[in-house]
């Protein structure tokens, strides 16, 4: 993937080119819709002018720009950086994971194992509520990916761990990372609110249980710890400021997670922290070659506000049942207040 920065009529544009194909075009961090009338030729309208891009000479390290179907200029591309393919156990693990996620039957097996595992630990009713909350959460991620045109493999349920929304493509902007990360907890908040409405409409405590369980799960996922959703939002905002700021803030998140896991005995969180630490290392090492377009100051502030609103929504649902006579419904707020 090659990232090309250029100016047209004193306006900044960014092209994401893969091979001889233009994958995406951005103007001021906003994706632009473009047409592909013929092979290796792309066009879009800007400022009442038809801008054309000919990528047929990408292999010769150049592209041609056209304005209103007339040749305008030739742009030289940066030299592609290459290297030897890293082999070893990491490569084998990546290959194994790719094979794992390509088998559709695995989805059914994992879903069945998840239901059976949670039912064995708790009850079948709790297992079904938990699976429903996980599926809605991951569906929020999938819908956000689809909105950005990112191909998805669907939802995978991992027994005793949670769920995973798997994509085929990589994100290209920090904004995409923020939206995709927040849409899971946002869909979870919708689930909690709807369940709250159904609880008052039917007076069935199972809906209250779904509301509280969804709020607790999604609030946990919003912790500012990688690889949780809250950690991804934090990483996108902080790395958009400066690389050293992003590294410092993410490491503080790891320390917070270690304190949390020690205080509450959350050993599973230690596993997440290990995965998150690896992600921080890779992000730091690739900071100079990253193709991700950073958030501007407006995007940073808006992302922080969105994060705060979703967090506040889940806390409000939990507070609503803080004084409930049912100890299960009031438990999440007692945990939070501790």
C-alpha positions in Angstrom: 0.0 0.0 0.0 1.4 3.4 -1.0 0.2 6.7 0.4 0.4 9.7 -1.8 0.0 13.3 -0.6 -0.8 15.9 -3.2 -2.5 19.3 -3.7 -5.1 20.2 -6.2 -6.3 23.9 -6.3 -4.4 24.4 -3.0 -6.5 21.7 -1.4 -4.8 18.6 0.3 -5.7 15.2 -1.1 -4.4 11.7 -0.1 -4.4 8.7 -2.4 -4.1 5.1 -1.1 -2.7 3.0 -4.0 -2.3 -0.8 -3.9 -0.6 -2.3 -7.0 -2.1 -0.4 -9.9 -5.4 0.2 -8.1 -6.5 3.3 -6.3 -8.1 2.0 -3.2 -9.3 5.2 -1.5 -9.2 9.0 -2.0 -9.4 11.4 0.9 -9.8 15.1 1.2 -9.2 16.6 4.6 -9.6 13.2 6.2 -13.0 12.6 4.5 -13.3 9.8 2.0 -14.3 10.8 -1.5 -16.6 8.8 -3.8 -15.0 8.1 -7.2 -15.7 6.2 -10.4 -13.7 3.7 -12.2 -14.8 4.1 -15.9 -12.0 1.9 -17.3 -9.0 -0.1 -16.1 -6.5 1.9 -14.1 -8.4 5.1 -14.5 -10.3 6.8 -11.7 -12.2 10.1 -11.6 -14.2 12.3 -9.2 -15.7 15.7 -9.2 -14.2 18.5 -7.1 -14.9 22.2 -7.2 -17.0 21.7 -10.4 -14.0 20.1 -12.1 -13.6 16.5 -13.2 -10.4 15.1 -11.8 -8.9 12.0 -13.4 -6.2 9.7 -12.1 -4.4 7.3 -14.4 -2.5 4.6 -12.4 -1.4 2.5 -15.4 2.3 3.6 -14.9 2.4 2.8 -11.2 5.0 0.1 -11.9 7.2 2.8 -13.4 6.8 4.8 -10.2 4.4 7.5 -11.6 0.8 8.4 -12.1 -0.9 10.9 -14.4 -3.5 13.6 -13.4 -6.2 14.9 -15.7 -8.5 17.9 -15.3 -11.7 17.9 -17.3 -10.3 15.0 -19.4 -7.1 17.0 -20.3 -3.7 16.0 -19.1 -2.5 18.2 -16.2 0.7 16.7 -14.7 2.7 13.6 -14.0 3.5 12.6 -10.3 6.5 10.5 -9.2 5.7 7.9 -6.6 7.8 7.0 -3.6 10.0 3.9 -4.0 8.3 0.9 -2.6 10.1 -0.5 0.5 10.6 -4.2 0.6 12.2 -6.7 2.9 12.6 -10.4 3.5 9.5 -12.2 4.6 9.7 -12.8 8.3 9.2 -16.5 9.0 8.9 -18.4 12.2 6.3 -19.2 14.7 4.5 -15.9 14.3 4.1 -16.5 10.6 2.8 -20.0 11.2 0.4 -18.6 13.8 -0.9 -16.0 11.4 -1.4 -18.7 8.7 -3.2 -20.9 11.2 -5.5 -18.1 12.3 -6.3 -17.3 8.6 -7.2 -20.9 8.0 -9.2 -20.9 11.2 -11.3 -17.9 10.3 -11.9 -19.0 6.8 -13.9 -22.1 7.9 -17.5 -21.1 8.3 -18.3 -24.3 10.2 -16.0 -23.1 13.0 -18.5 -20.2 13.7 -21.2 -22.7 14.6 -18.9 -24.9 16.6 -17.6 -21.9 18.6 -21.1 -20.6 19.2 -22.2 -24.0 20.4 -19.2 -24.3 22.7 -19.8 -20.8 24.1 -23.4 -21.5 24.9 -22.5 -24.9 26.5 -19.7 -23.4 28.5 -21.6 -20.5 29.9 -24.6 -22.8 30.6 -22.3 -25.2 32.5 -20.9 -22.4 34.6 -24.1 -20.5 35.2 -27.4 -21.4 33.6 -28.9 -21.8 30.1 -30.9 -18.5 30.6 -27.7 -16.6 31.5 -25.8 -18.2 28.6 -28.4 -17.1 26.1 -28.5 -13.6 27.5 -24.7 -13.3 27.4 -24.5 -14.7 23.8 -27.2 -12.2 22.7 -25.3 -9.3 24.2 -22.0 -10.4 22.6 -23.6 -10.9 19.2 -25.2 -7.4 19.2 -21.9 -5.9 20.3 -19.9 -7.5 17.5 -22.6 -6.8 15.0 -22.0 -3.1 15.8 -18.4 -3.5 14.8 -19.4 -5.3 11.6 -21.9 -2.6 10.6 -19.2 0.1 11.1 -16.8 -1.9 8.9 -19.4 -2.3 6.2 -20.1 1.5 6.3 -16.4 2.2 5.5 -16.4 -0.4 2.7 -14.3 -2.9 4.7 -15.0 -6.5 3.8 -15.8 -8.7 6.8 -15.7 -12.4 7.6 -18.4 -12.1 10.2 -18.7 -12.8 13.9 -16.8 -15.4 15.9 -17.7 -16.3 19.5 -14.7 -17.4 21.6 -15.7 -19.5 24.6 -14.9 -17.8 28.0 -13.3 -14.9 26.2 -16.0 -13.1 24.3 -16.6 -12.3 20.6 -14.6 -11.2 17.6 -15.6 -9.3 14.4 -13.2 -10.4 11.7 -12.4 -8.3 8.6 -10.6 -9.0 5.4 -9.2 -5.5 4.8 -7.2 -3.1 6.9 -8.4 0.3 8.1 -6.7 3.4 6.5 -7.5 6.1 9.0 -7.6 6.6 12.8 -11.1 7.9 12.4 -12.2 4.5 11.1 -10.6 2.8 14.1 -12.5 5.1 16.5 -15.9 4.6 14.8 -15.5 0.8 14.4 -14.3 0.5 18.1 -17.2 2.6 19.5 -20.0 1.1 17.4 -19.8 -2.2 19.3 -20.5 -0.5 22.7 -23.0 1.9 21.1 -25.0 -1.1 19.8 -24.7 -2.6 23.3 -26.1 0.6 24.7 -29.1 0.4 22.4 -29.6 -3.2 23.6 -29.6 -2.0 27.2 -32.1 0.8 26.6 -34.5 -1.4 24.6 -34.3 -4.0 27.3 -35.1 -1.4 29.9 -38.1 -0.3 28.0 -39.3 -4.0 27.6 -38.7 -4.5 31.4 -41.1 -1.7 32.2 -43.6 -2.8 29.6 -43.7 -6.4 30.6 -42.3 -6.4 34.2 -40.2 -9.4 33.3 -36.9 -9.3 35.2 -35.1 -11.2 32.4 -35.2 -7.9 30.3 -33.7 -6.0 33.3 -31.0 -8.7 33.5 -30.2 -8.2 29.8 -30.0 -4.4 30.3 -27.6 -4.7 33.2 -25.5 -7.5 31.7 -25.1 -5.6 28.4 -24.1 -2.4 30.2 -21.5 -4.2 32.4 -20.0 -6.1 29.4 -19.7 -3.0 27.2 -18.4 -0.8 30.0 -15.7 -3.4 30.6 -14.9 -3.3 26.9 -14.6 0.5 27.1 -11.7 0.4 29.6 -8.7 2.3 28.1 -6.7 -0.8 27.7 -5.6 -2.4 24.5 -6.8 -4.5 22.8 -10.3 -3.6 24.2 -12.4 -1.1 22.3 -11.6 1.7 24.7 -7.9 1.1 24.2 -8.3 1.5 20.5 -10.1 4.8 20.9 -7.3 6.0 23.3 -4.6 4.8 20.9 -6.1 6.5 17.9 -6.5 9.8 19.8 -3.1 9.8 21.5 -1.0 8.6 18.5 -2.7 11.3 16.4 -1.1 13.9 18.6 2.5 12.6 18.7 4.1 9.2 18.7 5.6 9.6 22.1 2.3 10.8 23.5 0.6 7.7 22.1 3.3 5.4 23.6 3.1 7.0 27.0 -0.7 7.0 27.2 -1.0 3.4 26.0 1.6 2.3 28.6 -0.3 4.0 31.3 -3.3 2.0 30.1 -1.3 -1.2 30.6 -0.3 -0.2 34.1 -3.9 0.6 34.9 -5.0 -2.8 33.6 -2.3 -4.5 35.7 -3.6 -2.7 38.8 -7.2 -3.6 37.9 -6.4 -7.3 37.4 -4.5 -7.5 40.7 -7.2 -5.7 42.7 -10.1 -7.7 41.4 -8.3 -10.9 40.6 -9.1 -10.7 36.9 -6.5 -13.2 35.5 -8.1 -13.2 32.0 -7.4 -9.4 31.8 -3.7 -10.3 32.1 -4.0 -12.2 28.8 -5.6 -9.2 27.2 -2.9 -7.0 28.5 -0.2 -9.2 27.0 -1.9 -9.0 23.6 -2.3 -5.2 24.0 1.4 -4.8 24.9 2.4 -6.5 21.7 0.1 -4.2 19.7 1.7 -1.1 21.4 5.2 -2.4 20.5 4.2 -2.9 16.8 2.4 0.4 16.6 5.5 2.2 18.0 8.0 0.4 15.7 5.9 1.2 12.6 5.1 4.8 13.5 7.3 6.2 10.7 5.8 3.9 8.0 2.2 3.9 9.2 -0.4 4.5 6.4 -3.1 5.4 8.9 -4.2 9.0 8.5 -4.2 10.7 11.9 -7.1 12.6 13.5 -7.0 16.4 13.4 -7.7 18.3 16.6 -11.5 18.4 15.8 -11.4 14.7 15.3 -9.6 14.1 18.5 -12.1 16.2 20.5 -15.1 14.7 18.8 -13.8 11.1 19.4 -13.2 11.8 23.1 -16.8 13.2 23.4 -18.3 10.2 21.7 -16.4 7.9 24.0 -17.5 9.8 27.1 -21.2 9.7 26.0 -21.2 6.0 25.4 -19.5 5.3 28.8 -22.0 7.6 30.5 -24.9 5.8 28.9 -23.8 2.4 30.2 -23.1 3.8 33.7 -26.6 5.4 33.7 -28.2 2.0 33.0 -26.3 0.4 35.8 -27.1 3.3 38.2 -30.8 2.8 37.4 -30.7 -0.6 39.1 -28.3 0.4 41.9 -31.1 0.3 44.5 -32.8 -2.8 43.2 -33.9 -5.4 45.7 -32.6 -8.1 43.3 -28.9 -8.6 44.2 -28.0 -9.6 40.7 -29.3 -6.3 39.2 -27.6 -4.1 41.8 -24.3 -6.1 41.7 -22.7 -4.3 38.7 -23.1 -0.9 40.3 -21.6 -2.2 43.5 -18.6 -3.4 41.6 -18.3 -0.1 39.8 -18.6 2.0 43.0 -15.9 -0.1 44.7 
